[in-house]
């Protein structure tokens, strides 16, 4: 357990003069950006007391300060590649992140407190059984809705998924899928359930429908999945931002036909049948391994440093890749 007056990992006060360590912090940040676990462990030891001290001065509460220090160091781990030595030292970059997040926490808590004070000053406590749901149609004017009225607005969609049409399952762009659930048959619907499952599987189609859940209407797609029916909640078209509205730099030039053909051959040479179990979250596994090694008193493994890559010649790179596949 950490001492409330000390930072994460039991570190004490800040060193009097951090300047000798600044160049080391810059180097460590570059290592973290490359995925070097040992660099992050050393960086953690150097920065945790400083970040905790800054958060403690602003938040006052040691527990909140320690929580904030952990959040900041996680953000440093995730965003180390954004550090630019031309804009200042690594220490300044980290402390700027810490200060910004800490001030945001204070402002958020203050805003919440102010809202509660305004409500308390303008009203008295209302018994729970007198609380109602309503919608403001004009300033200060509300339409009150009873629970039965809200349920009536949902209609049968609150209990039944009504399929409106059937489309080719492959025609649905994955960008529209949101979450996936399994759907079972009701007590009296096993025969119809199996019939729908087999018909969708035979035709390669998915059923599109709607249902209402937690006062929100969902568009859904139903299709065979792992021997039963799967239900995908979907985004409506107006919830997506078109690619043409994204501000990206246009490619500098159009690739030559020979380059396209070489790239096509490379793609063909790397083609394989999709196996979802073949790939795992290697980043998560590496972080867990680092935590286990540190917990057992072992030093984290240091990542091998790779020399900076030069800007490649595209054709040469494609030819080399294809040669390596032969």
Secondary structure as UniProt FT lines:
FT   TURN            4..5
FT   HELIX           8..10
FT   HELIX           19..33
FT   TURN            34..35
FT   HELIX           37..59
FT   HELIX           62..79
FT   HELIX           80..82
FT   HELIX           85..87
FT   HELIX           90..122
FT   HELIX           128..130
FT   STRAND          133..138
FT   TURN            139..140
FT   STRAND          141..145
FT   HELIX           147..154
FT   HELIX           155..158
FT   STRAND          162..168
FT   HELIX           169..171
FT   HELIX           174..176
FT   STRAND          177..183
FT   TURN            187..188
FT   HELIX           190..203
FT   STRAND          205..213
FT   TURN            214..215
FT   STRAND          216..225
FT   TURN            226..227
FT   STRAND          228..234
FT   HELIX           237..239
FT   HELIX           243..245
FT   HELIX           257..269
FT   HELIX           276..278
FT   HELIX           282..295
FT   TURN            296..297
FT   HELIX           314..325
//
